[in-house]
């Protein structure tokens, strides 16, 4: 290409992004002078508009955001463009031009820093707080469910600090008189931790979910689900109070509620509660970097909870195709730091949490570029996808190794966290390539026949990446199944990644009927069947599984269904046995206690005899109980999940080829 042609191309690119036409010598000179030596901000439609003559930089007034403390756990945030900040700036400007004695009227009235009246809070009485405390189960059961939550439910995220929550549980049981109405969100957070603990309680039984559901062709209900639903209903009645208080603890209560609802109705109910948590966090300015009067430990906890909320919300938003509410460009709060005060949490893994944040931010950029590519089909966005691919590969090289784990003595809890992180990573790789899966393959074949020596296109590289990532996900799920066990409520990690992998492999099977694809489809189908039993969306999941089975059969591929490998288990733990015994007693007495305290802890016999394994509640009287659907009220609001493959958007080949040497 000659110099003149290069200049012409550069002029065309610059005109497109700067949106200034024509570009004369003065325009070019002003734009060049406006770029500092260290300014690497990319040009965009809004980056360099106006100010091309005269001053080389466009200056704005000195407005800035403010975060004002209303209480130790509640703050008021005003952004740079808010009317409140504008009024304060005007007042400051006027004050600078007046005598000191004349500025008396500009001072804020006394009490202006206090929070405005809250209608929900004004009508609140101690009765609501007492109702929350009455819902608490016996302390032994609460400790078991709380430990279960922190061991299995909080996977590479930081919903809550374990030490802080145990301290609040001590207060609820030993010193309830210390609690005030402002503590209602904290008590609700405890209830949601207990509710989520019931979803993962089976992990403590020593019996795999495959054994619990083996031989059953009908819907299975775990009797402990009704217990968790009771906790959830109590929190729902106090939702207006939680929102009205609007503190950090309010955000935390909504976050924990959203996490509990993920295996029940992720696309609607859970997403809505994530949104509530996000907006309460924004009201408190948790997304901005500001000076804090809090202790380093408290400030770090809130920072970790914020980033966990951001990570969970963005992943839910992206994988369900919802429009963007908040982007990483709006967030300037520091990333979490590994401080000594928080290293005593045995169930947390700071390095994994930090890497999951990085993966999510790249996933967010991938979603943006795919959206732009759908609209413009520009090679620029395709090039950016490959740049993001390289970033993902770089992160993949830093993931904790789980090779040859069969010969290692790694604790199962740590192994589970590492496998979950790998599932998040490979799911992002699947997401990057899956929109290109259903491109018209006949056109692609004709292109290859006409030019057999042509390099593999960039599109094909992304498709191969997606298929490879799907195979890795199936392998990881099998490893998790054999070494640790599958969690029936791990919808956001295990089920979602496995489902995405199966759909990708099914789409690939339309053109590739190799044995590896068939084998992985068969294995993935058995895994998703096991995880699809006994939770809130079992009806939707069962329909998905049925549709997948029919689709695979119609491809004329015989699938050999092997028996799922079942992890070897130890004896049932004493704590789980006591929990199931108490839970079954509560089931029998729940109807007669409707007008009394729902969970009279004092009636629980702490000296009960440990029951045999056969009475653990997973027989016909337990998991398959005749009590009916314990959460039947959810039936009409379960979000049906897409069953067709056309959920993968069609993006035509834009003729852009890359020679990739990466993975």
KATADA-V406650 format. One record per pair of residues at least 24 apart in sequence whose C-alpha atoms are under 6 Angstrom apart, sorted by sequence separation. I is the first residue (numbers start at 1). GAP is how many residues later the second one is. D is the distance in whole Angstrom. If there is no record, write none. Layout:
BEGIN
I_GAP_D + I_GAP_D
END
This chain:
BEGIN
27_25_6 + 198_26_6 + 251_26_4 + 437_26_6 + 17_27_5 + 18_27_6 + 17_28_5 + 251_29_6 + 433_29_5 + 18_30_6 + 198_30_6 + 433_30_5 + 470_31_4 + 304_32_6 + 195_33_4 + 433_33_5 + 195_36_6 + 430_36_4 + 580_36_6 + 429_37_6 + 522_37_6 + 274_39_6 + 430_39_6 + 191_40_6 + 288_43_6 + 289_43_6 + 426_43_5 + 488_43_5 + 70_44_6 + 287_44_5 + 288_44_5 + 289_44_4 + 288_45_5 + 287_46_5 + 188_47_6 + 146_48_6 + 149_48_5 + 145_49_5 + 148_49_5 + 474_50_6 + 145_52_5 + 185_57_6 + 186_63_6 + 185_64_5 + 189_64_5 + 192_64_6 + 196_64_5 + 185_65_5 + 192_65_6 + 185_68_6 + 427_70_6 + 412_72_6 + 482_83_6 + 482_84_6 + 483_84_6 + 482_85_5 + 544_99_6 + 540_100_6 + 120_121_6 + 120_124_6 + 159_146_5 + 158_147_5 + 158_150_6 + 157_151_5 + 74_173_4 + 73_174_6 + 73_175_6 + 151_196_6 + 156_196_6 + 157_196_6 + 156_197_5 + 458_199_5 + 457_200_4 + 458_200_5 + 77_206_5 + 76_207_6 + 77_207_5 + 76_208_5 + 77_208_5 + 75_209_5 + 435_213_5 + 435_214_5 + 263_226_6 + 263_228_5 + 264_272_4 + 264_273_5 + 199_290_6 + 222_312_6 + 221_313_5 + 220_314_5 + 210_320_5 + 206_363_5 + 206_364_6 + 206_366_5 + 205_367_5 + 205_371_6 + 265_373_5 + 265_374_6 + 223_399_6 + 223_400_6 + 222_401_4 + 221_402_5 + 221_403_6 + 220_404_5 + 226_404_5 + 141_438_6 + 137_462_5 + 134_463_6 + 135_463_6 + 138_463_4 + 135_464_6 + 137_464_6
END
